Amino acid sequence: MTLRKGSKVWVEDKDSAWDAAEVVDFVGKQVQVLTSSGKKVLTVPEKLQPRDGETDLGGVDDMTKLTYLNEPGVLDNLRRRYALNEIYTYTGSILIAVNPFTKLPHLYNMYMMEQYKGAPFGELSPHVFAVADTSYRAMMSEGLSQSILVSGESGAGKTETTKLIMQYLTYVGGRAASDDRTVEQQVLEPLWEVR
């Protein structure tokens, strides 16, 4: 990264991990930056990360659109979207979810399932239903098995996300002819019993 006065950067911060800053001066082999909180910090260039000075206030829905796909840029984008209650963000075909720690029934109702049913991936806002639909459509059109990996730390919402994927897949899958229960009821019964 080439630094000059006015360069937009991220500087490490002990409280918030990263702080937005701007290069204001050079002192020997060190760089002086002015942080967003108004502090002047002296650091070595290797500890700085480039920052997009034209970042959209609401972030981007697919992080491949970021100018710099680095840790502080990713964290800042997720923070911006989360502040707008946008808990889902893509990185290409990968869906990143930030647990809202609250119920969001409007995101998971029948209307939303219908919106994502058959919609091309990336056409609508990032959503777990988009991933499920893409997998289902590939399975049906290509006749190949599909996998969806749900990963995260304890308390991140993996179980809830898996239930939502199963709910969506059973919604688009229809009804089994040999059983009075819907496919959704048959598939989700073991998940509900785990509670």
Beta strands, then each sheet from edge to edge (+ up, - down):
strand 1: 8-13
strand 2: 17-27
strand 3: 30-35
strand 4: 40-43
strand 5: 48-50
strand 6: 88-91
strand 7: 94-97
sheet 1: 4+ 3- 2+ 1- 5+
sheet 2: 6+ 7-
end
